[in-house]
Amino acid sequence: MEPTTGVSVEAIKTIATAAAIALGGMAPAIAIGLIGSKGLEAIGRNPEAATKVQSSMVLGLAFAEAIAIYSLVVALIVKFV
Protein backbone atom coordinates (compact mmCIF):
# COMPACT_ATOMS: atom_id res chain seq x y z
CA MET A 1 0.00 0.00 0.00
CA GLU A 2 1.39 3.40 -0.96
CA PRO A 3 1.76 6.09 1.69
CA THR A 4 -0.80 8.90 1.55
CA THR A 5 1.91 11.57 1.29
CA GLY A 6 2.49 10.83 -2.38
CA VAL A 7 6.04 9.57 -1.89
CA SER A 8 6.53 6.05 -3.13
CA VAL A 9 8.26 3.33 -1.16
CA GLU A 10 10.77 2.97 -4.00
CA ALA A 11 11.75 6.65 -3.67
CA ILE A 12 12.26 6.26 0.07
CA LYS A 13 14.40 3.16 -0.53
CA THR A 14 16.51 5.04 -3.07
CA ILE A 15 17.06 7.96 -0.69
CA ALA A 16 17.93 5.59 2.17
CA THR A 17 20.35 3.70 -0.07
CA ALA A 18 22.05 6.92 -1.14
CA ALA A 19 22.29 8.14 2.45
CA ALA A 20 23.71 4.84 3.68
CA ILE A 21 26.46 4.70 1.08
CA ALA A 22 27.23 8.43 1.29
CA LEU A 23 27.56 8.56 5.06
CA GLY A 24 29.12 5.12 5.21
CA GLY A 25 31.75 6.11 2.68
CA MET A 26 32.53 9.56 4.06
CA ALA A 27 33.69 8.54 7.52
CA PRO A 28 36.10 5.82 6.33
CA ALA A 29 37.48 8.17 3.68
CA ILE A 30 38.29 10.75 6.34
CA ALA A 31 39.74 8.04 8.60
CA ILE A 32 41.95 6.67 5.82
CA GLY A 33 43.26 10.16 5.11
CA LEU A 34 44.06 10.76 8.76
CA ILE A 35 45.70 7.36 9.19
CA GLY A 36 47.90 7.93 6.15
CA SER A 37 48.79 11.45 7.21
CA LYS A 38 49.71 10.54 10.77
CA GLY A 39 51.57 7.43 9.64
CA LEU A 40 53.73 9.44 7.27
CA GLU A 41 54.36 12.04 9.97
CA ALA A 42 55.51 9.30 12.33
CA ILE A 43 57.81 7.81 9.68
CA GLY A 44 59.20 11.26 8.96
CA ARG A 45 60.00 11.79 12.64
CA ASN A 46 61.45 8.33 13.21
CA PRO A 47 62.56 6.62 9.98
CA GLU A 48 64.02 3.64 11.86
CA ALA A 49 60.53 2.62 12.97
CA ALA A 50 59.11 2.78 9.44
CA THR A 51 58.34 -0.94 9.19
CA LYS A 52 56.43 -1.02 12.49
CA VAL A 53 54.51 2.14 11.65
CA GLN A 54 53.76 0.94 8.15
CA SER A 55 52.38 -2.41 9.28
CA SER A 56 50.15 -0.74 11.87
CA MET A 57 49.07 1.84 9.31
CA VAL A 58 48.09 -0.80 6.74
CA LEU A 59 46.12 -2.70 9.38
CA GLY A 60 44.25 0.47 10.34
CA LEU A 61 43.55 1.23 6.69
CA ALA A 62 42.11 -2.25 6.20
CA PHE A 63 39.78 -1.86 9.17
CA ALA A 64 38.62 1.56 7.96
CA GLU A 65 38.00 0.18 4.47
CA ALA A 66 35.99 -2.70 5.97
CA ILE A 67 33.55 -0.15 7.42
CA ALA A 68 32.98 1.25 3.94
CA ILE A 69 32.30 -2.25 2.64
CA TYR A 70 29.81 -2.84 5.46
CA SER A 71 27.96 0.33 4.50
CA LEU A 72 27.85 -0.86 0.88
CA VAL A 73 26.31 -4.14 2.04
CA VAL A 74 23.72 -2.27 4.12
CA ALA A 75 22.91 -0.02 1.16
CA LEU A 76 22.42 -3.03 -1.10
CA ILE A 77 20.18 -4.71 1.47
CA VAL A 78 18.06 -1.57 1.78
CA LYS A 79 17.83 -1.25 -2.00
CA PHE A 80 16.86 -4.81 -2.83
CA VAL A 81 14.82 -5.94 0.19
Buried (B, 14 or more C-beta within 10 A) or exposed (E): EEEEEEEEEEEEBEEBBEEBBEEBBEEBEEBBEEBBEEBBEBBEEEEEEBEEBBEBBEEBBEEBBEBBEEBBEBBEEBBEE
